[in-house]
Amino acid sequence: CSVNMPCSRIGSSRSVPRGVHSHGIAAGDLTYVLGVTRFTDQTDEEFANSRTAAGLRGSVEDLSGYLRSFGVPLVRSSVQSVGKPPPASKNWVDEGVVGIIKDQGVCGSCASFATTGTLESHYALAMHQTNSSIVPLSEQQLLDCDPTAACDGGLPSGTFTYIKGNGLTSETVYPYEARNSATFNQPCKRDLLTPNNLVVQPGVVTGYTQINTGDYDTLLSAVGLLGPVATMIDGTTPAFRNYQSGVITGPCGTSTLHIVVIVGYGETADGIKYWLIKNSWGTGWGDKGYAKVERGTGGVGMCGINTLSWYPHVSVSSAVTTAAPTNNPPTVAPRSSAAVGSFTSQFSWGLLALAATIIISIRP
C-alpha cells in the first residue's frame, strides 16, 4: 500500500496506458489484460497519496528498534509440520473460507486489511465456518488502537501481536473510516471492545509465522496446506493498478510496500504457474478484487511477492473456551503521541521487514 517510482511505465502518468482501451486489451505477448480503472488517470503522486503509505521511510537500525519498542517479537519459524506435500493447486475462495473484498480507501492501511483478511480465513478454518458465517473483522480497531498500525504503514507481525493480547471485534461494531489517530488524533474506542463484542478473543491468536525472503517452498506449503498468507508485493506499476484479468508476468519491480493476501495458486492451461491474490482496493479493481501473479520465478518472486509473508497461529481450543463473556474488558495499549510522531515521520515498515530478514536467522 505504498509507492516508490515504478520500474517502468505503460504510457504517461496522465494518459490511458499504452495498449489499453475501455474494453481492456492485452498488447503483444502480455499474458494479462489491462483496462481503464479508477486509478488510470492518476499521476504517480496522486496514486501514492490516495492508495499508498507515503510515510514508509527509515533506516534498518531505526526500524528494528521501533518494532522492539512495542514488544513485537522479531521471530520466524518454518511452516508447521503437516506430514504431506502441498497440492498441485489450491483455491481457498472456492473452499468458502475467504471473507469479502474490502476497500481501504484513501488510507495506506493495506497491512491492517491483509491482517484481517488472513485472520478471517484462519479463524474460519479453525471454527469450521464458511462463506456467509465469516464475520468481517475491524481494520479500524487496528488503526485506532494498535500503535503499530496506521494509514501510512504497518506490518502483520505487529497487528497479529496486538490481536493476540487484545482480541478483535467486527467491522459492524467498529466500522472503517479510512483514518487513524496518527493523522486525525482519533482515539481508540475502548468502550466498543467488550468481551461480548469481540469476535476473536484475546489468546485465540497465539502467534504468527514470518516466512523468509525467497523461501518459495515454505510459502507454497503454507498457502497450500494451512490457509491464506499475507505477503508484500509491488503494487506501484501502472500494469498492476490497471490490471483486469490474466496472469501478471511483468513488467513490475520489487518496491514491496503494498501488502495483499495470497488465497491460492494454480496453473493456466498454457502452463503459467500463478498465485491468486486478494487485494484491498474494492471489487472494481482487477478480477472483482482478485488478481493472478506469476509464481516460481525465483528470488523474491514476480513483483516481489516472495519478499516477506505472514500468517497467524489460531488455537481452536482458545477460540472455543474463551468465547464466553468475562467481567473484564481486554487491555488495549494506548498510543502515545511521541510514538505516533516517530512512526509517521521516520519509520518504514517495509524496510523493517527486510531488516528482520537480515537480522534474524530462520530454522530450515
DARAHU-V903671 format. One record per backbone hydrogen bond with DSSP energy under -1.0 kcal/mol. NH is the residue of the N-H (numbers start at 1). CO is the residue of the C=O. Records with the same first field share a line. If there is no record, write none. Layout:
NH->CO, CO
This chain:
20->17
24->21
30->27
33->245
35->242
40->37
42->39
47->43
48->44
49->45
50->46
51->47
52->48
56->53
57->55
63->59
64->60
65->61
66->62
67->63
68->64
69->65
70->67
71->68
72->67
75->73
90->265
92->263
95->91
96->93
97->92
104->280
107->105
108->151
109->107
113->109
114->110
115->111
116->112
117->113
118->114
119->115
120->116
121->117
122->118
123->119
124->120
125->121
126->122
127->123
129->124
131->96
133->130
134->131
138->169
143->139
144->140
145->141
146->142
149->146
150->153
153->150
159->155
160->156
161->157
162->158
163->159
164->160
165->161
166->162
167->163
168->200
171->136
174->170
183->180
184->180
185->181
190->188
192->189
193->190
197->194
198->194
199->168
200->168
203->164
204->201
206->313
209->311
211->309
214->306
215->212
216->214
219->215
220->216
221->217
222->218
223->219
224->220
225->221
226->222
227->222
229->262
230->310
231->260
232->308
233->258
234->303
241->237
242->238
243->240
244->33
245->33
247->31
248->292
256->254
257->255
258->233
260->231
261->278
262->229
263->276
265->90
266->274
268->272
271->268
274->266
275->293
276->264
277->291
278->261
279->289
282->102
285->282
286->243
287->290
288->286
289->285
290->287
291->277
293->275
294->248
295->273
301->298
304->301
305->302
306->300
307->304
309->211
310->230
311->209
313->207
315->204
319->315
320->316
321->317
322->318
340->336
341->337
342->338
343->339
344->340
345->341
346->342
352->348
353->349
354->350
355->351
356->352
357->353
358->354
359->355
360->356
